[in-house]
Amino acid sequence: MEVFSFTDGKPLLFTHLYFWLFLLVVLCVFAVIKNKLKLSHLWLLLVSIFFYYKSSGNFVFLLLTTTLLTYGFSRWIDKTRNQKIKKLILFFAIFFDCAFLLYFKYTYFFIDIANTYFSCKIKPLDYLSLFSNNTFGTVFSIDKIILPVGISFYTFQAISFLVDKYKKQLGVRIGLLDFAFYLTFFPQLVAGPIVRADIFFPQIKEKWQLSKFDFSLVIFYILNGLTKKIFVADYISVNFVDRIFTTPDAFSPAHNLLATYGYTLQIYCDFSGYTDIAIAVALVFGFHLPMNFLSPYKATTITDFWHRWHISLSTWLRDYIYIPLGGNRKGKVRQYFNLMITMLVGGFWHGANLKFIFWGGMHGLLLCIDKLLKPLTDILLKKRLGVFVMAFITFHIVNTLWIFFRADNWDLALQVIRKASQTDFSTFPMAFVAYWKPLTVISVALVIHLLPRNFKLLYRDKFITMPLWCKIISIVIVVFVLVQIKSSAIVPFIYFQF
């Protein structure tokens, strides 16, 4: 049956009706066994594996292999008393986890470098599929290496677990099923947030509970996430941003400039929308996932931006790369070097392309400049005008660098920047007339994003405390509107590609 099989090009997305039917079935069974911890966790483990199969097909075996290898190495680390041997085991464990990521995500990148700069004539070949075909008689295609969904996220999560085990930061012994549940938990499996073991495992031991407040919070986050994804991200992508970024020279400078603002809002609403839904779904099962965003476009410096954007990744990079490199403990020059290395890794994590490395490198350079100019910026940020100016500058720096993130290649990114820089502000009215609907959505979304946090918490709490019948009416209205504007084409979450 198609319901139980993987269909290429039709992943199991939070924005599809099938996912919510899947979730309903999962919840019905979970409701019966919720007070039996081991049984309920086993059930969630099985449905998480099924969820990944529906999202990535036979790559589910890669996820299971990573799970078994990581757990096996962690037990070996536990049993080893010699510190040097333990460190060697950790090295090999991280090497094997990274090997899968490097193979599937970066093979083309390294082959292109070899062919371009060393006159090689290497053709990509999926050796894992070839091995499977020769050994097990499968018929996988060997001509193209396909990137498994979510591999970057669960690999980083596995590495953090190994390092924490090595440092003895996880006190209790963790069984294989508990670890597999942690690594495969479906709400955050394919696009984060990256959940630390020390946050997740204590929750495994707790009995399930969902207060009225939490239940209302679940509804709020789901509606909020779906609105961000469908009403904002997908709508402005399909109806405006994609058109300009595909052929920037076919549009006016004003259109190109507005498209950069559009993508800045699109990537935030797309990713934070996913996170909102992931947090809500996890909460239904009694698990609290960490917040991943904190109004990032209010940031007054690039450092502040990374305290607000993709927080689970930025803290991972800080704790597992920046600090082990020496952090700020070995002088200013070494600190700047560590920042650059960390952000280059962060850029490379996002994609096997020079434009991502450039994006990460520029953020690294800007973080260094932040540190250098901190005495001056601290003075500016003591005044309201200074806060506004710094936030304005930071927003436009981030906005410009997002162009390299969105453009399909380096040349298209430069085309967008060149066209946008030629903008004559007298042409804005004409651009608004042509695309007034998506541009209105962009404008309203940006205004809402910039609202004070206290105001956002106020309307969230108003929703939580309103009567049940009001919540039901809100759900019906939001779902009706989203169904009306939902694109017929599948619009995957942007961070699925990472």
C-alpha positions as CSV (number, residue, x, y, z in Angstrom):
1,M,0.0,0.0,0.0
2,E,1.2,3.5,-0.8
3,V,0.4,4.7,2.7
4,F,3.1,2.5,4.1
5,S,5.7,2.8,1.3
6,F,8.1,5.6,0.4
7,T,7.2,7.7,-2.6
8,D,10.1,9.6,-4.1
9,G,9.3,13.3,-4.3
10,K,6.6,13.0,-1.7
11,P,8.2,13.3,1.8
12,L,6.1,13.3,4.9
13,L,5.8,17.0,5.6
14,F,4.3,18.9,8.5
15,T,2.2,20.9,6.0
16,H,0.5,17.8,4.5
17,L,-2.8,16.3,5.7
18,Y,-1.2,12.8,5.7
19,F,1.2,13.9,8.4
20,W,-1.6,15.0,10.7
21,L,-3.5,11.7,10.1
22,F,-0.2,9.9,10.9
23,L,0.1,11.9,14.1
24,L,-3.5,11.2,15.0
25,V,-2.9,7.4,14.8
26,V,0.3,7.8,16.8
27,L,-1.5,9.8,19.5
28,C,-4.4,7.3,19.7
29,V,-2.0,4.4,20.5
30,F,0.2,6.6,22.7
31,A,-2.9,7.7,24.8
32,V,-3.5,4.0,25.7
33,I,0.1,3.3,26.7
34,K,1.4,6.7,27.8
35,N,1.8,5.7,31.5
36,K,4.0,2.7,30.5
37,L,7.3,4.4,29.9
38,K,9.2,1.7,28.1
39,L,6.3,0.6,25.9
40,S,5.4,4.2,25.0
41,H,9.0,5.0,24.1
42,L,9.3,1.8,22.0
43,W,6.1,2.9,20.2
44,L,7.5,6.4,19.5
45,L,10.8,4.8,18.4
46,L,9.0,2.6,15.9
47,V,6.9,5.4,14.5
48,S,10.0,7.7,14.3
49,I,11.7,5.1,12.2
50,F,8.6,4.8,10.0
51,F,8.5,8.6,9.7
52,Y,12.1,8.8,8.5
53,Y,11.4,5.9,6.0
54,K,8.5,8.0,4.6
55,S,10.7,11.0,4.4
56,S,13.9,9.4,3.0
57,G,13.2,5.8,1.9
58,N,15.9,3.2,2.2
59,F,18.2,5.8,3.9
60,V,16.4,4.7,7.1
61,F,19.1,1.9,7.2
62,L,21.8,4.6,7.2
63,L,20.1,6.2,10.2
64,L,19.9,2.8,12.0
65,T,23.6,2.1,11.2
66,T,24.6,5.5,12.6
67,T,22.5,4.7,15.7
68,L,24.1,1.3,16.3
69,L,27.7,2.5,15.6
70,T,27.4,5.6,17.8
71,Y,25.9,3.6,20.6
72,G,28.5,0.8,20.3
73,F,31.3,3.4,20.4
74,S,29.7,5.1,23.4
75,R,29.6,1.8,25.4
76,W,33.3,1.2,24.4
77,I,34.1,4.6,25.8
78,D,32.3,3.8,29.0
79,K,34.2,0.6,29.6
80,T,37.6,2.0,28.8
81,R,39.7,3.3,31.7
82,N,42.9,4.3,29.8
83,Q,42.4,8.0,28.9
84,K,44.6,7.9,25.8
85,I,42.7,4.8,24.4
86,K,39.4,6.5,25.3
87,K,40.3,9.6,23.3
88,L,41.4,7.4,20.4
89,I,38.0,5.6,20.5
90,L,36.2,9.0,20.5
91,F,38.3,10.0,17.5
92,F,37.3,6.9,15.5
93,A,33.7,7.2,16.6
94,I,33.4,10.8,15.3
95,F,35.3,9.8,12.2
96,F,32.8,7.1,11.3
97,D,29.8,9.4,12.0
98,C,31.4,12.2,9.9
99,A,32.4,9.7,7.1
100,F,28.7,9.1,6.2
101,L,28.0,12.8,6.2
102,L,31.1,13.6,4.1
103,Y,30.3,10.8,1.6
104,F,26.7,11.7,1.0
105,K,26.9,15.5,1.3
106,Y,30.4,16.4,0.1
107,T,31.5,13.9,-2.5
108,Y,30.5,16.0,-5.4
109,F,32.2,19.1,-3.8
110,F,35.5,17.3,-3.5
111,I,35.2,15.7,-7.0
112,D,34.5,19.0,-8.6
113,I,37.6,20.5,-6.9
114,A,39.7,17.5,-8.1
115,N,38.4,17.7,-11.7
116,T,38.7,21.5,-11.9
117,Y,42.0,22.2,-10.3
118,F,43.9,19.0,-10.8
119,S,42.7,18.0,-14.2
120,C,41.1,14.8,-12.9
121,K,38.3,13.0,-14.7
122,I,36.5,11.4,-11.7
123,K,32.9,10.5,-12.1
124,P,30.7,10.2,-9.0
125,L,29.6,6.7,-8.2
126,D,27.4,5.6,-5.3
127,Y,29.7,2.8,-4.0
128,L,27.3,2.0,-1.1
129,S,24.5,1.3,-3.5
130,L,26.9,-0.7,-5.7
131,F,28.0,-2.7,-2.6
132,S,24.3,-3.4,-1.7
133,N,23.5,-4.4,-5.3
134,N,26.4,-6.8,-5.5
135,T,25.9,-8.2,-2.0
136,F,22.2,-8.3,-1.4
137,G,20.9,-8.3,-5.0
138,T,19.2,-4.9,-4.7
139,V,18.7,-2.6,-7.7
140,F,19.6,0.8,-6.4
141,S,20.8,3.5,-8.9
142,I,24.6,3.9,-8.7
143,D,24.9,6.9,-11.0
144,K,23.9,9.6,-8.4
145,I,24.6,10.1,-4.7
146,I,21.5,11.3,-3.1
147,L,21.6,13.3,0.2
148,P,19.6,11.7,3.0
149,V,17.1,14.1,4.7
150,G,18.3,15.3,8.0
151,I,21.7,13.7,8.0
152,S,23.5,16.9,9.1
153,F,21.2,17.2,12.1
154,Y,21.3,13.7,13.5
155,T,25.1,13.4,12.8
156,F,25.7,16.5,15.0
157,Q,23.4,15.1,17.6
158,A,25.3,11.8,17.6
159,I,28.6,13.6,17.9
160,S,27.5,15.7,20.8
161,F,26.3,12.5,22.6
162,L,29.7,10.9,22.1
163,V,31.6,13.9,23.4
164,D,29.4,14.2,26.4
165,K,29.9,10.5,27.1
166,Y,33.6,11.0,26.9
167,K,33.5,13.9,29.3
168,K,31.3,11.9,31.7
169,Q,28.6,14.6,31.5
170,L,25.8,11.9,31.2
171,G,25.7,10.3,34.6
172,V,23.3,7.5,34.1
173,R,23.8,4.4,31.9
174,I,21.8,4.8,28.7
175,G,20.4,1.7,27.0
176,L,20.3,1.1,23.2
177,L,16.6,1.6,22.9
178,D,16.7,4.9,24.8
179,F,19.6,6.1,22.7
180,A,17.8,5.1,19.5
181,F,14.7,6.9,20.7
182,Y,16.8,10.0,21.4
183,L,18.5,10.0,18.0
184,T,15.4,9.3,15.9
185,F,12.7,11.2,17.7
186,F,10.6,12.2,14.7
187,P,9.4,15.8,15.6
188,Q,13.0,17.2,15.4
189,L,14.7,14.4,13.3
190,V,15.0,15.9,9.9
191,A,15.4,19.7,10.6
192,G,16.2,20.1,14.2
193,P,16.5,21.7,16.7
194,I,19.6,19.8,17.6
195,V,18.8,18.3,21.0
196,R,21.5,17.7,23.6
197,A,21.5,14.4,25.4
198,D,21.7,16.1,28.8
199,I,18.4,17.9,28.0
200,F,16.6,14.9,26.5
201,F,17.5,11.9,28.7
202,P,16.3,13.3,32.0
203,Q,12.9,13.7,30.4
204,I,12.8,10.0,29.4
205,K,12.5,9.1,33.0
206,E,9.6,11.4,33.7
207,K,6.0,10.3,33.6
208,W,3.9,11.8,30.8
209,Q,1.9,14.9,31.6
210,L,0.2,17.6,29.6
211,S,-1.4,20.4,31.4
212,K,-4.2,22.6,30.0
213,F,-1.6,25.3,29.6
214,D,0.7,23.0,27.6
215,F,-2.2,21.7,25.5
216,S,-3.2,25.3,24.6
217,L,0.5,26.1,23.9
218,V,0.6,23.1,21.5
219,I,-2.3,24.5,19.5
220,F,-0.8,27.9,19.5
221,Y,2.6,26.8,18.2
222,I,1.1,24.5,15.6
223,L,-1.1,27.3,14.2
224,N,1.8,29.8,14.5
225,G,4.2,27.4,12.7
226,L,1.7,26.5,9.9
227,T,1.0,30.2,9.3
228,K,4.7,31.1,9.1
229,K,5.3,28.2,6.7
230,I,2.3,28.3,4.4
231,F,0.9,31.9,4.7
232,V,4.3,33.6,4.7
233,A,7.3,31.5,3.5
234,D,5.6,29.4,0.8
235,Y,3.4,32.2,-0.5
236,I,6.2,34.7,-1.0
237,S,8.5,32.0,-2.3
238,V,6.2,30.8,-5.0
239,N,4.7,34.2,-5.9
240,F,7.7,36.5,-5.7
241,V,11.1,35.4,-4.4
242,D,11.7,32.4,-6.6
243,R,10.8,34.3,-9.8
244,I,13.4,37.0,-9.1
245,F,16.2,34.8,-7.9
246,T,15.8,32.5,-11.0
247,T,16.3,35.3,-13.5
248,P,17.3,38.5,-11.6
249,D,18.3,40.4,-14.8
250,A,14.7,40.0,-16.1
251,F,13.5,42.2,-13.2
252,S,14.0,45.8,-12.1
253,P,16.5,46.7,-9.4
254,A,13.6,47.5,-7.0
255,H,12.3,43.9,-7.5
256,N,15.7,42.5,-6.8
257,L,16.1,44.5,-3.6
258,L,12.6,43.6,-2.4
259,A,13.3,39.9,-3.2
260,T,16.3,39.9,-0.9
261,Y,14.0,41.2,1.9
262,G,11.5,38.5,0.9
263,Y,14.0,35.7,1.2
264,T,15.2,37.0,4.5
265,L,11.6,36.7,5.8
266,Q,11.1,33.4,3.9
267,I,14.0,31.5,5.4
268,Y,13.1,32.7,8.9
269,C,9.4,31.8,8.7
270,D,10.1,28.5,6.9
271,F,12.7,27.3,9.5
272,S,11.1,28.8,12.6
273,G,7.7,27.6,11.4
274,Y,9.1,24.0,11.3
275,T,10.7,24.5,14.8
276,D,7.4,25.7,16.2
277,I,5.5,22.6,15.0
278,A,8.4,20.3,16.1
279,I,8.3,21.8,19.6
280,A,4.5,21.5,19.7
281,V,4.4,17.9,18.6
282,A,7.2,16.9,21.0
283,L,5.3,18.6,23.8
284,V,2.2,16.4,23.1
285,F,4.4,13.4,24.0
286,G,5.7,15.1,27.1
287,F,9.1,16.3,25.8
288,H,10.3,19.9,25.9
289,L,12.6,20.8,23.0
290,P,14.8,23.9,23.2
291,M,13.8,27.1,21.5
292,N,15.7,27.7,18.3
293,F,14.9,31.3,17.5
294,L,14.5,34.6,19.4
295,S,13.5,37.3,16.9
296,P,16.9,37.2,15.1
297,Y,16.2,40.3,12.9
298,K,16.1,42.4,16.0
299,A,19.8,41.7,16.6
300,T,22.0,44.7,17.1
301,T,25.3,43.0,16.2
302,I,26.3,39.8,14.3
303,T,27.2,38.2,17.7
304,D,23.7,39.1,18.9
305,F,22.2,37.6,15.7
306,W,23.9,34.2,16.4
307,H,22.5,34.3,19.9
308,R,19.0,34.5,18.3
309,W,19.3,32.5,15.1
310,H,19.3,28.7,14.9
311,I,20.3,28.7,18.6
312,S,20.8,24.9,18.8
313,L,23.4,25.0,16.0
314,S,25.2,28.1,17.2
315,T,25.5,26.7,20.7
316,W,26.6,23.3,19.3
317,L,29.3,25.1,17.2
318,R,30.4,27.0,20.3
319,D,30.5,24.0,22.7
320,Y,32.0,21.4,20.3
321,I,34.3,23.4,18.0
322,Y,35.0,26.9,19.3
323,I,35.7,26.0,23.0
324,P,37.7,22.9,22.2
325,L,39.8,25.0,19.8
326,G,40.6,27.2,22.8
327,G,37.8,29.7,22.6
328,N,38.9,33.1,24.0
329,R,41.4,31.6,26.5
330,K,44.6,32.0,24.3
331,G,44.7,35.6,23.4
332,K,42.9,37.8,20.8
333,V,44.6,36.5,17.7
334,R,43.9,32.9,18.6
335,Q,40.3,33.8,19.5
336,Y,39.7,35.4,16.0
337,F,41.2,32.3,14.4
338,N,38.9,30.0,16.4
339,L,35.9,32.1,15.4
340,M,36.8,31.9,11.8
341,I,37.3,28.1,11.9
342,T,34.0,27.7,13.8
343,M,32.0,29.7,11.3
344,L,33.7,28.2,8.3
345,V,32.6,24.8,9.6
346,G,29.1,26.2,10.2
347,G,29.0,27.4,6.6
348,F,30.3,24.1,5.2
349,W,27.7,22.3,7.4
350,H,25.0,24.1,5.5
351,G,26.1,22.9,2.1
352,A,28.9,21.5,-0.1
353,N,29.4,24.7,-2.1
354,L,31.8,27.6,-2.0
355,K,29.0,30.1,-1.5
356,F,28.1,28.5,1.8
357,I,31.8,28.5,2.9
358,F,31.9,32.2,1.9
359,W,28.7,32.9,3.9
360,G,30.2,31.2,7.0
361,G,33.5,32.9,6.5
362,M,31.9,36.3,6.3
363,H,29.9,35.7,9.4
364,G,33.2,34.6,11.1
365,L,34.9,37.8,9.9
366,L,32.0,39.9,11.2
367,L,32.1,38.2,14.6
368,C,35.8,39.1,14.8
369,I,35.0,42.7,13.9
370,D,32.3,42.6,16.6
371,K,34.9,41.6,19.2
372,L,37.3,44.3,18.0
373,L,34.7,47.1,18.1
374,K,32.9,46.0,21.2
375,P,33.9,49.0,23.3
376,L,32.5,51.3,20.7
377,T,29.3,49.4,20.1
378,D,28.7,49.1,23.9
379,I,28.6,52.9,24.0
380,L,26.3,53.2,21.0
381,L,23.8,50.6,22.4
382,K,23.3,52.7,25.5
383,K,21.2,55.0,23.4
384,R,17.9,54.3,21.6
385,L,19.2,55.9,18.4
386,G,22.3,53.8,18.6
387,V,20.2,50.6,19.1
388,F,18.1,51.5,16.0
389,V,21.2,52.3,13.8
390,M,23.0,49.1,14.9
391,A,19.9,46.9,14.3
392,F,19.4,48.5,10.9
393,I,23.0,47.9,9.9
394,T,23.0,44.3,11.2
395,F,19.7,43.5,9.5
396,H,21.0,44.6,6.1
397,I,24.3,42.8,6.5
398,V,22.5,39.6,7.3
399,N,20.0,40.3,4.5
400,T,22.9,40.7,2.0
401,L,24.6,37.5,3.0
402,W,21.4,35.6,2.7
403,I,21.6,36.3,-1.0
404,F,24.5,33.8,-1.3
405,F,22.4,31.3,0.7
406,R,19.4,31.5,-1.7
407,A,21.0,32.0,-5.1
408,D,21.6,28.8,-7.1
409,N,25.1,29.7,-7.9
410,W,27.7,32.4,-7.3
411,D,27.0,34.3,-10.6
412,L,23.3,34.6,-9.8
413,A,24.1,35.9,-6.3
414,L,26.3,38.6,-7.8
415,Q,23.6,39.5,-10.4
416,V,21.1,40.0,-7.6
417,I,23.5,42.2,-5.6
418,R,24.4,44.2,-8.7
419,K,20.8,44.8,-9.7
420,A,19.7,45.6,-6.1
421,S,22.5,48.1,-5.7
422,Q,21.1,50.0,-8.7
423,T,17.8,50.6,-7.1
424,D,16.1,54.0,-7.7
425,F,13.7,54.4,-4.9
426,S,11.2,56.2,-7.2
427,T,10.6,52.8,-8.9
428,F,9.2,51.2,-5.7
429,P,5.6,52.2,-6.4
430,M,5.7,50.4,-9.7
431,A,7.2,47.2,-8.1
432,F,4.5,47.3,-5.4
433,V,1.7,47.5,-8.0
434,A,3.0,44.4,-9.8
435,Y,3.5,42.3,-6.7
436,W,1.4,44.0,-4.1
437,K,0.1,40.8,-2.5
438,P,3.4,39.1,-1.6
439,L,5.0,42.4,-0.8
440,T,2.2,43.2,1.7
441,V,2.7,39.8,3.3
442,I,6.5,40.5,3.6
443,S,5.8,43.9,5.1
444,V,3.3,42.7,7.6
445,A,5.5,39.7,8.6
446,L,8.5,41.9,9.2
447,V,6.4,44.3,11.3
448,I,5.1,41.4,13.4
449,H,8.6,40.0,13.8
450,L,9.9,43.4,15.1
451,L,7.1,43.7,17.7
452,P,8.3,43.8,21.3
453,R,8.6,40.3,22.9
454,N,6.3,41.3,25.7
455,F,3.6,42.1,23.2
456,K,4.0,38.7,21.5
457,L,3.9,36.9,24.8
458,L,0.7,38.9,25.6
459,Y,-1.2,37.7,22.5
460,R,0.1,34.2,23.0
461,D,-1.2,34.1,26.6
462,K,-4.5,35.7,25.5
463,F,-4.9,32.7,23.1
464,I,-4.0,30.2,25.8
465,T,-6.5,31.6,28.3
466,M,-9.4,32.1,25.9
467,P,-12.4,29.6,26.1
468,L,-12.2,26.3,24.2
469,W,-14.9,27.4,21.8
470,C,-12.9,30.4,20.8
471,K,-9.8,28.2,20.2
472,I,-11.9,25.9,18.0
473,I,-13.1,28.9,15.9
474,S,-9.5,30.2,15.6
475,I,-8.4,26.8,14.4
476,V,-11.2,26.6,11.8
477,I,-10.5,30.1,10.5
478,V,-6.7,29.6,10.3
479,V,-7.0,26.2,8.6
480,F,-9.6,27.5,6.1
481,V,-7.3,30.4,5.2
482,L,-4.2,28.2,4.9
483,V,-6.0,25.7,2.7
484,Q,-7.2,28.5,0.4
485,I,-3.7,29.9,-0.2
486,K,-1.7,26.7,0.0
487,S,0.4,26.1,-3.1
488,S,-0.5,23.0,-5.1
489,A,3.3,22.3,-5.5
490,I,5.2,20.6,-2.8
491,V,7.4,23.2,-1.0
492,P,9.8,21.3,1.3
493,F,11.2,23.0,4.3
494,I,14.4,24.9,3.3
495,Y,16.6,23.2,5.9
496,F,15.6,19.7,4.6
497,Q,18.5,20.2,2.1
498,F,21.0,20.5,5.0
